[in-house]
């Protein structure tokens, strides 16, 4: 029995390396070349803007020197201020224009990366086995993806257009100062910048652990909100609104405490930032160059802090993508046309399985469902009935033994092809918050409206749908809560019928239906199942009297098998006892 796999932390280096691959994709496809060209143009605009910024202090130097005591021309004294204003304004305008143009060119690259990463993570979540999802809160997963996706754009822009350019600018300015005024000026500049940067990195690293805790608490809060709202009716049934609010408030309080810690550390970081024979023009040049550095350097501290925070936000999302599935993932390709639709023989060969170590649900179970036949599986709660369907559909793999379809171990069958062979009506039907037509048509996305209507008629729900104001376009609400339990179950039956698979699995598919509707659907089952292999998990024994064989389970073992008439007449049998109790319950 495998234990749930926890997401493994992804290093910052791995994250940045992955993002870099999106900035410079491999290959010479049209899309790859378009991304590369946009990156090159963006970098070119960046360099042009930085060169203009560095040129501004030189412009000040020349203009100040021209205005020195040696200048006696009245024309020069008039022209210089005008030139100063025009030159400075033109330089700033050009630098800003390059910056905005660069942002516009790079936007498609950043948004494309967000889309591709988000899609890959979302697809990967659908490839993970059921065990993973049963151990996770949906709200927390959604929050992780949302937070990580939003951080991608900031990290890409910051690294490419803030951190790297600032380092380049520091190098250029230091070189200019060393060349024009001596190495002492350059050494003082580099030393000051190094001390500032080192202080920023040390304090930011300290804040990183706090940020991780904030993310964990935020995930818990989001998960609780979604879980609570999805169980809105349950909360109302037990008057637990105050309890739910208290649980949410407790998590938010912990998040608030962590947030205060990170703000305190930020204040400490900001408190560490302290108060500074040449010509007047040279002094202006030195001052201008240092001022030129102060702007990006003042910004780089906050950028580094935000980049580290964003990388932490992405860690959890990339860690999800690295989680392996114990079941081989589907290929996300439409291979339904390649699957043979002939009836299949199903065999459970000495199968053992448990959801938790040391707590087996099935113990050496063996039985066969011949092609085109119907078998019913009954037993007390916890005997392993629904587990049979989960193993056949490969939500889980058996711990021991084999599950075979037409004599082939299902672990050797591509999972796409296997699942195209099987249509399932689950015990608990959950619908998408969309129209009834969409939910029925989900069984076959290529189905026409006529196909959907026919499936609805088979499931005995067409007349009910026609009575709704919007008919088949009626939205069913969150998880289908606008429909009754019986209506949801019939939508699920229609959806399975529309899939038209050679194997049908019904997990107490009529448990929420009244006797009359159940009787009509059972008649339809008989007609539909003539050329299909059918497994029915049933609680109401009246629905399975015509099954070709009935298998009775108890504590993971097959204890009886036979037709309805055989089992009812078996003295002291488990099935006979269950039948007797249900018949007397009806009379009472």
N, C-alpha and C positions, 0 to 999 in steps of 0.2 A: 504494500500500500504506500504510494508516494505521498509525501507531505507537500503542502502548498509551497510554491517557490516564491520567495520574497524578491522584489525588485532590487537588483544590485546597484549600488551607487555608481554613477558614471563620472569619471574625472573631468575636470575643466578642459584638459588638453584634448580628450576624446571628443567633447562637445564642439570645441572650436575647430578641430580637424574636420569633423563632419560638416559643419557650416561652411568651412572653406571650400569643400568639394562642391557645394551648391553655387558658390561664387565663380568657380572656374571648373565647370563640368567637363568630364572626359568626352572624347568623341568629336566628330565634325558634323553632327546633325544640325539642322536649321535652328532648332531651339537652343542647342549648346552654343553655337556661334553667335546667336542674338544676345545671350546672356554675357558672353565674353566681351562682345563689342560694347555693351552698355557699361560693363565694369571698367574697360579701358577708357571710354569717354569720360566716365565719372572721375577716374583718377586724374586724367588730363585736366579736367576743369578744376579739380582740387589743387593740383600743382600750380596752375596758372593763378588761381586766387591767392595762394601762399606767396608766390613771387611778387605779386602786386603789394601784398601786405608788408613784406620785408622792404620793398622799395620806398614805402612812405617815409620812414625815418631819414633816408638819404635825401629825399626831397626836402624835408625840413632843414637838414644840415646846410644844403646848398643855399636855400632861401635865407636862412638866418645869417650865414656868412656874407651873402650879398648885401644884407641890411646892416652890416657892421660899420664901424667908424670910417673905414676906407671908402665907403660908398658916399659920394657927394652929389650924385645926379638926382635931381628932383624927380625926373621921369622914372628912375629906378625905384625911388621911395614910393611912388604912386603905383607902379606896376607890380611891385613885389607882393603887397597884400592881396591884390586881385589874383595874381598867379597862385599864391598860397591857397586861397579859398577854392579856386577852380581845380588846381592840381589835387588837393586833398579830397575834394568832393568827387572828382572823377575816379580817383584811386579807390575810394570807399565804395562808390557805386559799382565799379567794375568787380571788386571783390565780392560784394553782396550778390551781384548778378550771376557770377560764376557759381556761388554757393547755392542759390535757388535753382539754377539750371541743373546743377549736379544732383540736387535732391530729386528733381523731376525725372531725370534720366535713370537714377538708381532705384526709384520707387518700385518699378516693375520687377526688378531683381529681388528686392526684399520681400514683396508680397508673394512672388512666385515661390520663394523659399519657404515662407510661412505655410502656403497651401500644400506644398509637397511634403514637408515634415509632418504637418497636421494629418494629412491623408494617410501617410505611412503608419503613424501611431494609431490612428483610428482603425485602419485595416488590421494592424497587428492585434489590437484588443479583440477583434472578432475571430482571430485565429487561436486565441488562448482557450484552454479547456474550461469546462464548466466549473471545475474545482477552484480555479483562480477567481472567477467572478463571484462565486458564492462566499469568498473570503474578503470581498472588497465592497466598499460603499460606492454606488454609482455616482453620487454627488461629488465625492472626493476625486474620483477619476476624471469627471468632467472639469472640475476646478483645476486639476493638475494640467490638463491639456490646454485649457484656456490661458492659464497663467504662463505656461511655457511658450505658447504660440505668441503671445503679446511681447515676450521678452526677446524673441528672435530678431525682430526689426531693430530694436534699440541696440542690441549687441553688434549686429552687422554694421550699422551706421556709426556707432561709437568707435569700434576698432578700426574701421577703414577710413573714417573721416575725422576722427578726433585724436585717438591715442597715437596712431602711426604718424599722422601729419604733425602733431605737436612734438614728437620725438625728432622728426626731421627738421622742424623749425628751430628747436633747441640746438641741434647740431650746426645748422647754418649760421645762426646768430652767434654762437660761441666761436665758430671759425672766423666770422667777420670781425668780431671784437679782438681776437688774438692777432689777426693780420693787421688791423688798423691801430690798435692801442697796446698790444703786448699780451703775453700769455697770462700775466697777473689778472687782468680783467676777465679773461676767459675762465681761469681757474676759480676765481671767486664766484662767477656766475654758475659754473657747473657744480661747484661744491654746495652752494645754496639750494640749487634745484634738486640735487641728489638727496640732501637732508630732508627737504620737503616731501619728495616722492617716497623716500624710505619710511618716514613717519606716517604718511597716508596709507601705505601698503600694510604696515604693522597693525595699525588701528582697524583698518578695513577687514583684515583677516580675523581679528578678534570678533568683529560684528557678524561674520559669516555664520557661525554656529547659532547665533541668536536668530538670524534670518531663517535658517533651516527649521528651527522650532516654530517660528511664526507661520511658515508654510504648512507644517504639520497640523497646527491648531486651526489654521484657516480651512484646510481640507476637512477636518473633523466638523467644523461649523457648517460648511457647505453640505457635507454628507448628511448631517442631522436635519438641516432645513428640508432637503429633498425627501429624505426618509419620512419625516414627520408629515409633510404635505401629501405625499403619496398615500399615507395611511390616515388621511383626514377623517374619514368616517370612524375608524377605530378610536381615534382620539376623542371624538364626540361621544361615542358609545359609552366610554368610561369616564367622561368629564375630566379629562386629564390635560386641559389646555394650559393650566398653570404649571403643571409638571414639565410639559414640553418647553414652555418658555424659560423655566428655571434651568433645564439642561442646556438650552441654547445660550442663555446668559452666562452660565458657568464657563463654557468654552470661550465665549467672547471675552470674558474677564481675564482668562489666561492669555489670550491673544493680546489684550490691552497691556498686560504686564510686560510681555515680551516686547511689544512695540515701544513702551516707555524705556526699556533697556537699550533698544537700538537708537532711540532718540538721544538718550544720555551719552552714548558712545559717540554719536555724531557731533554733539556739542563739544565733547573732549577733542575730537578731531579738528573741529573748526577753531578751538581755542589754541591749538598748536601753531596756527598761522600768525606770525609776528609782523611788526612794522617792516632807506638808504643812505710839460707845459703845453694844455689843450685849448683849442679855440672855443668860442661860445658855440659854434656850430658842432664841434666835436662833442661837447657836453650834451647838446640837444640830440645828437646821434646816439650817444650812449644811453641817454634817458629814453629816447624813442625805441631803441632796440629792446631795452629792459621792459618798457611798457608793452611793447609788442609781444614779449614773452609772458607778461603777467596775465594777459587776457586768457590765452589758452591754458596757462598753468593753473590759474585760478579755477578754470573750468575742468581741467584734467583731474583734479582731486575728486570732484563730484562725479565725473564721468567714470573714473575707476571704481568708485564706490557703487555706482549704479550698475556698471558692467558686472561686478562681482555678484551683486544682488540678483541681476538678471540671469547669470549663469547658474546660480543656486536654484532659481525658479525653473530653469530648464532641466536641471539634473533629474528631477523626479519624472519628467516627461520622457527623456531619453532612456531612463532606467526602465520604464514600462516597455519601451521598444526592445530592450535587451532581455526581457523575461522569456524564457523558452516555454513552449507548450509541450505537455506530455503526449498530446495527440497531434500528428502531422497536420499542418494547417492546410485549408483549402487554397486553391490556386486563384480564386476570384475570376475564373474564366467560365463561360457558359458552355458546358459540355453535355447538357441534357440530351442533345440530339444523338450523341454517341452511345447512349445507354439503351440496352435492349429492354423492351417493355413486357417481355414474357414473364409469367409467374415464376417465383423463385422458391426454392426449398431453404428453410431456415433450420439450423441445427445448433443447439447448445450442447457442447461436449465437455462434461465434467467441469463446469464453470464455477469458480469461487471468486468472491469479490466482497470488499468492505470499504465503506467511506472513511473509516478511521482505523488505525492500526489496532489489531487485537479485537475488533468488533465486526466479525464477518456478517454480511447480509445474505449472501448465497454460499452454499456449501456443497460443492461437487454436483451442481445441478446439470441434468441431461434430459433433453427432449428434442423432438423433431416436428416441424410443421411442414408437411408435404406441399409441393407447389400447387397453388390454386385452392388450398383448403383453408378452413377457418378454425383457429384454436382459441379457446378462452382460458384465461389464467385467473384463478380466484384464490382467496386466502384472507386471513386476518390482517389487520393493519401491521405494517412492519415486516411482513413475511417475504418481501422482495419483489412484489409484482411490478411496480413502476421501474425498479432497477433493471429488470429485463429489457425494457424499452430503451433505457439510457445506454445500456451496453450495446444493444443492436445498432443504435444510431451513432455510436462511438462518441458520446459525451465523455465516457470513461472507457478504459480498457480493462479487461478481466485480469485479476491478479494471477489466476491459474486457469488452465483449460482454454478452450477455443470457442469462438462464435463463428459459424460458417454460413455462407450464402451460396447455394449451389455447389457445395463442397469446397469452397475457397475461404480460407481464413480472412475475415474482413480487415485484418491488419495488413493484408497483402493487396487490398483493393484501394485504388486512389480514393481518398475520402470524398472528393467531389462526386465521383461516380456512385459511391455507396449511398450518399445522402439523396442523390437524384432518384434512387430506387425506392425511397421510403417516404410516405406521407404520414404525418402524425397529427392526431387530435389530442392535445394535452389535457390533463385533468384541470389545471388552472389556466384559463384562457386570458391572455393579456393582448389587447389590441392597440394599434397605433392611433394616435390622436388625429385621425383623418376620416375620410368618408367611409361609409359601409362598402361601397364599390371598391375602394382602394384596398381595404382589409381583406375582402374576399379575393380580389385579383392578385393579392400578394402571393398566393399559391402558384400563380403562373403569370409573370409580368407581361407576357405576350398575349394574354387572353383578351378576347373582345368583350364588349358589354353583353352580348348575347350569351357568351360562355359563362359570364358572371351570373347572369339571371338564371340560367339553367342550373348551375351549382346551387344557387339559393333555393330553387324549387326542390331540388333533391334533399336539401337540409331542412325543408319545411319552414323557411323563414321568409320566403318571397312575399306572402300575403301581409305579414307584419311590416315589412319594409315599405310596401306600397301605401300603407296607412300613415307613414311619416310624412310630414309636410314637404321635405326635400327628397323623399324617396331614397334612392341609392346614393344620393349625394349628401345624405345626413351625416354630420360629423358625430363620432361616437364618444368624444371626450377623452380625457386623460385615462389611459389604460382601459378604455371602453366603458367607463362608469356610467355613461348616459343610457346604456342598455342594461336590461335585466340579465341575471345569471344565465337563464335559459336562452335568451337571444344571443348573448356572447358565445355560448357553446355551439349554437347552430351556425353562427358565422364561422367559427373554427372548423366545423364539419364541412361547410361549403368550401372553405379554403383548401382543405385536404382533398376534397373531391376534385377540385379544379387542377390540382397538381397531377392527377392521373398517374400515380406511381404504381408499380406492380406489387408493392408491399404496403399494406395499410396497418397502422398501429393506432388503436383506440384506448386511451387511458381514462376509463370511466367517463366516456364521451357523452353519456346521456344522464349523468348524475343530477343535473340541474333542471331536467325536463319533467313535465307532467306526464302521466301514464299514457294519455292519448297521443301526444306528440311523439313520445318515445316509441310507441307501437308503430306509428307511420314511418319513422326514421329507420327502425329495425327492418321493416319491409324493404326500404330502399337499400339498406346495407346488403340484404340478401341478393338483390338484383345486381348491385355494383360489384359485390365481392365474388361473383361467379368465376371471374377470370383473374382474380388477384389472391395473393397470399395474405391472410388477415390474422392479426393477433389482437385480441380484445381483453383488456384488463377490466374486470367488472366487479361491481359490488352488488347490484341488483341481479340476482340469478335468473330472473324472468326474461332478461334480454339475451341470454346466451343458450337457451334451451335447444336451439337448432344448430349450435356449433358442432363441427365434425368431431372435435375432441375437447374435453375440459381437463385442464391440469390444475390440481389443487396443491397449493404451497403451504408449508408450515415451517417457520424458522429456517428459511433458506433451502429447504429440501422439498422435492416432489414426493408427496405422500399418497396421492391418488391420481388416477387418470382414467378417462373413459368418456362415453357419451352421457348426456343428461339422464337418460333412463337407466343406464347402468349404475351410475353413481347414486341416484336417488334410492334405488332398491338395495344398496349395499348396507347391510346391518352394521350399526355403530360407526359408519363412515363420517368423516369430517364434512363432506359435501352434503350428505343427507341431513346432518344436524343443522347446517346453515340454511338449507332449503326449508326445513321444518320451522325454524325460528322466523324466517321471513314470511312464510305463508300465514303463520299464526299472528304475526304482527299486523298483517293486512286485515285479518278478520277483526282484531281488536280495534 
